[in-house]
Amino acid sequence: MKIALLLLLWLVPLGQAVPPDYFVPAHRIPGLGVERDDLSEELLAVRTDLMIQSQTFSIMRDPQAVAGAKRITSDKKLQSIFHAAAERSGMPQTLIEAIAYLESWGDPHAESPAGPRGIMQISLGTSREMGLRIIQSVRYRTSTEKVQFRNKKHKLITKAVRYKVPYVVSSRDERLIPERAVPAAASYIANLERRFGRRDWAVFAYHCGEGCVAQMLDLTRRSRGIPPDQVSVARMFFSASPAWNRELYQAVQQQMQRDYSPTYWFRIQRAQQLLDLYRRDPKAFQSLADEYKSEFPVGLRAPHRLTVWLKHDDLIFHSSADLKAAGAKLVRALDRPSFFGYILQLTPESPDDLEAISQASPAALGTLMYIAFETRRLWEALNPPGEMFQPLPVSSLVQTEDYARGTTQTEAWSHSSGQVFDIAYAGLPPAELEALRFVLDDLGWEGDLGFVDDGPQTMHIGCAPGAREFFTAVFQDAFESLPDASAGQE
């Protein structure tokens, strides 16, 4: 039902909401950017489901995703512990399993550099609230240090000085004992649910902390446009915007920068679905994990979505000759900055190359146009005093693989696909940059977009393979909005 509704929302053109003095696409994604101000329950459900599905990348890109799923679902001892904890606490076993999966991949001895330990990644302070015992003792090790000083004759000499350095060891840490840690964590979540009144807030609090969630819940209750009976984590997340409910927006952004905790509940929902998939069909789970492996040397896990979405077969423009033979795979960017909201600032190696590198796939250009459209709408809602909207500076479209080899830009190789582009954001006014980043995030949570900062001044952007058809339609909307092809240039 949600998938059918999503297709309906994507494919049915919506009425124009702004005067047509700049490009307004006929194909629109509702509830995005400035339209977050008025989300119906039905549309919120769609956005929530898309948000949950978008968490697949953050989970499945990890090399431990498959082994962790097997450990959580197949270890008989762990299954017995999860079942007993669920019976005792009243929390669903699937929820307890999902938290253990995301927190430690089911490893009882997991340790975080930040301090939490064990299968449920419990901090020292929270362990005391849970009633877990941690017995520590102080031990000493001898250290030697060379010290210079002057003797009675004022001669500088060096002498080895030995001293004891204290350190703490745990003789018993029940965070590392699943039989103790899992039931304690489950009961703790049940208590959080009683305190905050909803399970989603309890899950949020498990990651963010009780004080954090108390503040976020209070801000959500006081925010505009949220019915008293719908004060949920999803409403909190999707009602936060720089144009309204700004205090809530700033609080969400602060927590996102700290540890992405506002997205934790969505990740837990997706983890439950993924563990269910593993139980039903381990081969399908493995196939999904394979889809989220990068085909390029990027380390143990993909750093961003574009390294997963782009494949070797996408990198087809190896030389200038390939660009000339591109045919319909590439189209020239429509160059009307005031109308389309972007401006081309391309730097070819030679003037003769400018026309070739002023191209991209129709999907990439449609993505660029849609980002510019949504950014300008949100910027207008912000109505920043003293600012003029500046067309988004596009510093790169298609490039050849030969060119990429000679540049220091980390993401240059992917431009040989024609599916990505760069925006040089350093000179944008503050409110416009805030609107741009919000729109990029919003499209990312929809699962339509991937982007990454490529250096201190440039963003590298591309749409998801599954969204290329939609953004190609946006490009067609743009082309049809012009009187004739020659009108595409200013």
C-alpha positions in Angstrom: 0.0 0.0 0.0 2.8 2.4 0.9 4.7 1.6 -2.2 1.6 2.2 -4.4 1.0 5.5 -2.7 4.6 6.5 -3.2 4.4 5.8 -6.9 1.2 7.8 -7.1 2.9 10.8 -5.3 5.8 10.6 -7.7 4.0 10.2 -11.0 1.0 12.5 -10.6 2.0 16.1 -11.3 1.1 18.5 -8.5 -0.2 22.0 -8.9 2.3 24.9 -8.9 2.6 26.5 -5.5 4.8 29.5 -6.5 4.5 32.0 -9.3 6.2 30.7 -12.5 9.0 33.3 -12.6 11.5 30.4 -12.3 11.3 26.7 -13.2 8.7 24.7 -11.4 8.8 21.0 -12.3 5.5 19.3 -13.1 6.8 16.1 -11.4 7.2 16.7 -7.7 7.9 14.9 -4.4 5.4 16.0 -1.8 6.3 16.6 1.8 9.8 17.7 0.9 11.7 20.8 2.0 9.3 23.7 2.5 6.3 21.3 2.3 7.2 19.6 5.5 5.1 22.2 7.2 1.9 20.3 6.4 2.3 16.5 6.5 -0.9 14.5 6.6 -0.9 11.2 8.5 -0.8 9.3 5.2 2.1 11.3 3.8 4.0 11.0 7.2 3.6 7.3 7.0 5.1 7.2 3.5 8.0 9.4 4.5 8.6 7.4 7.6 8.7 4.2 5.6 11.1 5.7 3.1 13.3 6.9 6.0 13.4 3.4 7.5 14.3 1.9 4.1 17.0 4.5 3.6 18.8 3.2 6.7 19.7 0.0 4.8 22.9 1.6 3.6 24.2 2.5 7.0 23.5 -1.1 8.2 24.4 -3.3 5.2 27.6 -1.5 4.2 29.3 -2.8 7.4 31.4 -5.9 6.8 29.9 -7.5 10.0 26.3 -7.2 8.8 26.0 -10.8 7.6 28.0 -12.4 10.4 26.1 -10.3 13.0 22.7 -11.4 11.6 23.7 -15.0 11.7 25.0 -14.6 15.3 21.9 -12.8 16.5 19.3 -15.2 14.9 21.2 -18.6 15.1 23.1 -18.6 18.4 20.8 -20.8 20.6 22.2 -19.4 23.8 21.6 -15.8 22.7 18.1 -16.7 21.4 17.3 -18.1 24.8 18.5 -14.9 26.5 16.6 -12.7 24.1 13.4 -14.7 24.7 13.7 -14.6 28.5 14.4 -10.9 28.4 11.3 -10.3 26.3 9.2 -12.4 28.6 10.4 -10.5 31.7 10.3 -7.0 30.3 7.3 -7.1 28.0 9.5 -5.7 25.2 9.3 -7.5 21.8 12.1 -10.0 21.3 12.6 -8.6 17.8 13.3 -5.1 19.2 15.8 -6.4 21.8 17.5 -8.4 19.0 17.7 -5.4 16.7 19.3 -3.2 19.4 21.9 -5.9 20.1 22.5 -6.2 16.3 23.1 -2.5 15.7 25.0 -1.9 18.9 27.5 -4.8 18.7 26.6 -7.2 15.9 25.8 -9.6 18.7 29.4 -9.6 20.1 29.3 -9.9 23.9 32.8 -8.5 24.2 32.4 -5.4 21.9 33.9 -2.2 23.2 33.4 1.3 22.0 36.2 3.9 22.2 33.6 6.2 23.8 33.2 3.8 26.8 30.1 1.6 26.3 30.7 -2.1 26.4 29.1 -5.5 25.7 26.4 -6.9 23.5 24.1 -4.0 24.3 26.8 -1.3 24.5 26.0 0.0 27.9 27.8 3.0 29.4 29.2 3.0 32.9 26.6 5.4 34.2 23.7 3.6 32.6 24.9 0.3 33.9 24.4 1.6 37.5 20.8 2.5 36.7 20.3 -1.0 35.3 21.6 -2.6 38.4 24.6 -4.2 36.7 27.7 -4.8 38.8 31.1 -3.5 37.7 33.8 -4.4 40.2 37.0 -2.4 39.6 40.3 -2.4 41.4 43.3 -0.1 41.2 46.6 -1.6 40.1 50.0 -0.1 39.5 52.7 -0.4 36.9 56.2 0.8 37.2 57.4 3.4 34.7 60.9 4.8 34.2 61.6 8.3 33.0 64.9 10.1 32.4 65.1 13.3 34.3 67.8 16.0 34.0 68.9 18.0 37.1 72.0 19.7 38.4 74.2 18.2 41.1 76.0 20.0 43.9 78.6 21.1 41.5 75.9 22.6 39.2 76.7 20.0 36.5 73.8 18.9 34.4 73.3 15.2 34.8 70.6 12.6 33.7 69.1 10.1 36.0 66.5 7.4 35.6 63.6 7.9 38.0 61.1 5.1 38.6 57.6 5.7 39.8 54.3 3.9 40.0 51.4 4.7 37.6 47.9 3.7 38.8 45.4 2.0 36.4 41.9 0.5 36.8 41.0 -3.0 35.9 37.6 -4.7 36.1 37.5 -8.0 37.9 33.8 -8.3 37.0 31.9 -6.3 34.4 28.3 -7.6 33.9 28.0 -5.5 30.7 30.1 -8.2 29.1 27.8 -11.0 30.4 24.8 -11.3 28.0 22.8 -13.2 30.6 22.9 -10.1 32.8 23.2 -7.3 30.2 20.4 -8.2 27.8 17.6 -8.5 30.5 18.9 -5.4 32.2 18.8 -3.4 28.9 15.3 -4.8 28.1 13.9 -3.8 31.5 15.6 -0.4 31.1 13.8 0.2 27.8 10.5 -0.8 29.3 11.1 1.8 32.1 11.9 4.4 29.4 8.6 3.5 27.6 6.7 4.1 30.9 8.5 7.4 31.5 8.1 8.9 28.0 4.8 7.3 27.1 5.8 5.7 23.7 8.1 3.0 22.6 9.7 5.1 19.8 10.8 7.7 22.4 12.1 4.9 24.6 14.3 3.5 21.8 15.5 7.0 21.0 16.4 7.5 24.7 18.4 4.3 24.7 20.8 5.9 22.3 20.6 9.6 23.0 20.0 9.5 26.8 17.1 10.4 29.1 18.0 14.1 29.4 18.4 14.5 25.7 15.0 12.9 24.9 13.2 14.8 27.7 14.4 18.0 26.0 13.5 16.8 22.5 10.1 15.6 23.6 9.3 19.0 25.2 10.3 20.8 22.1 8.2 18.5 20.0 5.1 19.1 22.1 5.6 22.8 21.8 6.2 22.8 18.0 3.7 24.1 15.5 1.6 21.7 13.4 2.0 18.6 15.6 -1.3 17.3 17.0 -1.1 16.4 20.7 -2.0 12.7 20.0 0.8 12.4 17.3 3.9 13.4 19.3 6.1 10.7 17.8 9.8 10.5 16.9 8.8 10.6 13.2 6.7 13.8 13.8 9.7 15.3 15.7 12.1 14.5 12.8 9.8 15.6 9.9 8.4 18.7 11.6 11.9 20.2 12.2 12.8 22.7 9.6 15.0 25.9 9.4 11.9 27.8 8.2 9.6 26.9 11.1 9.9 25.1 14.4 13.4 26.4 14.2 14.2 25.6 17.8 13.3 22.0 17.3 15.3 22.0 14.0 18.4 23.3 15.7 18.1 20.7 18.5 17.8 17.9 16.0 20.8 19.2 14.1 22.8 19.4 17.3 22.1 15.7 18.0 22.7 14.7 14.4 26.2 16.2 14.6 26.8 14.5 17.9 25.9 10.9 17.0 22.9 10.8 14.6 20.7 9.7 17.4 17.5 11.3 15.9 17.7 8.6 13.2 18.3 5.7 15.7 14.6 4.7 16.0 14.4 4.4 12.2 17.5 2.3 12.1 16.1 -0.1 14.7 13.0 -0.5 12.6 15.1 -1.4 9.6 17.3 -3.7 11.6 14.2 -5.7 12.7 13.1 -6.0 9.1 16.6 -7.1 8.0 16.8 -9.7 10.8 13.4 -11.1 9.7 14.7 -11.3 6.2 17.8 -13.3 7.3 15.6 -15.7 9.2 13.3 -16.3 6.2 15.9 -16.2 3.4 19.6 -16.0 4.3 20.6 -16.0 0.6 18.4 -13.0 -0.1 20.0 -11.3 2.9 23.4 -12.1 1.5 22.4 -10.7 -2.0 21.3 -7.5 -0.4 24.6 -7.2 1.5 26.4 -7.7 -1.8 24.4 -4.8 -3.4 25.8 -2.5 -0.7 29.4 -3.4 -1.3 31.4 -0.9 -3.3 33.1 -2.2 -6.5 35.9 0.4 -5.8 38.8 0.4 -3.3 37.2 2.5 -0.6 38.2 0.6 2.6 36.3 -1.8 4.7 32.9 -0.1 4.1 31.5 2.3 1.6 31.9 5.9 2.9 28.8 7.2 1.1 25.9 6.0 -1.0 27.4 7.0 -4.4 30.3 4.5 -4.0 27.6 1.8 -3.7 25.2 3.0 -6.4 27.9 3.6 -9.1 29.3 0.4 -10.7 32.3 -0.2 -12.9 29.9 -0.5 -15.9 28.7 3.1 -15.2 32.1 4.6 -15.8 31.9 4.6 -19.6 33.5 7.9 -20.6 37.2 7.1 -20.6 38.3 9.6 -23.2 37.2 12.7 -25.2 36.3 10.3 -28.0 33.8 8.6 -25.7 32.1 12.0 -24.9 31.8 12.7 -28.6 30.2 9.3 -29.1 27.8 9.6 -26.1 24.7 10.1 -28.1 21.5 10.3 -26.0 23.4 9.2 -22.9 24.4 12.8 -22.3 22.6 16.1 -22.9 23.8 19.6 -22.7 23.0 21.5 -19.5 20.3 24.2 -20.0 22.2 27.4 -19.2 19.6 29.9 -17.8 20.8 30.7 -14.3 18.0 33.0 -13.2 15.3 30.5 -14.4 16.8 27.2 -13.4 18.6 28.3 -10.3 22.1 27.1 -11.1 25.0 28.5 -13.0 27.7 26.7 -14.9 31.3 27.5 -13.6 33.2 24.8 -15.5 36.9 24.9 -16.0 38.0 22.9 -19.1 41.6 22.0 -19.7 41.3 23.8 -23.0 38.5 26.1 -24.4 37.7 23.4 -27.0 36.6 21.0 -24.2 33.9 23.3 -22.7 31.0 22.1 -24.8 31.9 18.4 -24.1 32.1 18.9 -20.3 28.9 21.0 -20.2 26.9 17.8 -20.5 25.6 15.1 -18.1 22.9 12.4 -18.1 19.3 13.7 -18.2 18.9 12.2 -14.7 21.8 14.1 -13.3 20.6 17.4 -14.8 17.1 16.7 -13.5 18.5 16.1 -10.1 20.4 19.4 -10.2 17.3 21.3 -11.3 15.2 19.7 -8.6 17.7 20.6 -5.9 17.8 24.2 -7.1 14.0 24.4 -7.2 13.6 23.0 -3.7 16.5 25.1 -2.3 15.0 28.3 -3.7 11.5 27.5 -2.3 12.9 26.9 1.2 15.2 30.0 1.0 12.1 32.1 0.1 10.3 30.7 3.2 13.3 31.6 5.3 13.1 35.1 3.9 16.6 36.1 5.1 17.1 39.9 5.4 19.9 41.3 3.2 20.3 38.1 1.1 19.8 37.7 -2.7 19.3 34.2 -4.0 22.4 33.1 -6.0 22.2 30.4 -8.6 24.0 27.3 -7.3 27.5 27.2 -8.8 28.1 24.0 -10.7 31.8 23.3 -10.9 31.8 19.9 -12.6 29.5 17.8 -14.7 30.8 14.9 -16.9 34.5 14.4 -17.0 36.7 11.7 -18.6 38.5 9.0 -16.8 41.7 10.4 -18.3 41.0 13.7 -16.7 40.2 12.1 -13.3 43.6 10.5 -13.2 45.3 13.9 -13.3 43.3 15.5 -10.5 43.5 15.4 -6.7 39.8 15.4 -6.2 38.8 12.3 -4.3 35.5 11.7 -6.2 36.7 12.8 -9.7 36.6 9.2 -11.1 32.8 9.0 -10.7 32.3 11.9 -13.1 33.1 9.6 -16.0 29.7 8.1 -15.4 27.8 11.3 -16.4 25.5 10.6 -13.3 27.1 13.0 -10.8 27.9 16.7 -10.5 29.6 19.1 -8.1 28.3 22.3 -6.5 30.9 24.8 -5.2 29.0 26.1 -2.2 31.7 28.2 -0.5 30.4 31.6 -1.8 26.7 30.9 -1.1 24.9 33.2 1.4 24.4 31.6 4.8 20.6 31.0 4.6 20.8 29.7 1.1 23.6 27.2 2.1 21.4 26.1 5.1 18.5 25.6 2.7 20.7 23.6 0.3 22.0 21.3 2.9 18.5 20.7 4.3 17.1 19.8 0.9 20.0 17.5 0.2 19.4 15.7 3.5 15.7 15.5 2.8 16.2 13.9 -0.6 18.8 11.6 1.0 16.3 10.4 3.7 13.8 9.8 0.8 16.5 7.4 -0.6 16.7 9.5 -3.8 20.1 11.1 -3.4 23.7 10.6 -2.3 26.1 13.4 -1.7 29.4 14.0 0.1 31.7 17.0 0.7 34.6 16.7 -1.7 37.1 19.0 0.0 36.2 22.1 2.0 34.3 24.0 -0.7 32.5 21.5 -3.0 29.7 19.0 -2.7 29.6 15.9 -4.9 26.0 14.8 -5.7 24.2 12.1 -7.6 20.8 10.4 -7.6 20.0 6.8 -6.7 19.6 4.4 -9.7 16.0 3.8 -8.7 15.3 7.6 -8.9 16.9 8.2 -12.3 13.6 7.8 -14.2 11.9 10.4 -12.0 14.7 12.9 -12.3 14.9 12.3 -16.1 11.2 13.3 -16.1 12.1 16.5 -14.2 14.7 17.3 -16.9 12.0 16.7 -19.6 9.7 19.1 -17.7 12.5 21.7 -17.9 13.1 21.2 -21.5 9.4 21.5 -22.3 9.2 24.7 -20.3 11.3 26.4 -22.9 9.8 27.9 -26.0 12.4 26.1 -28.2 15.8 24.4 -27.8 17.7 27.6 -28.5 16.0 29.3 -25.5 18.0 27.1 -23.2 20.9 29.5 -23.2 21.2 32.9 -21.6 
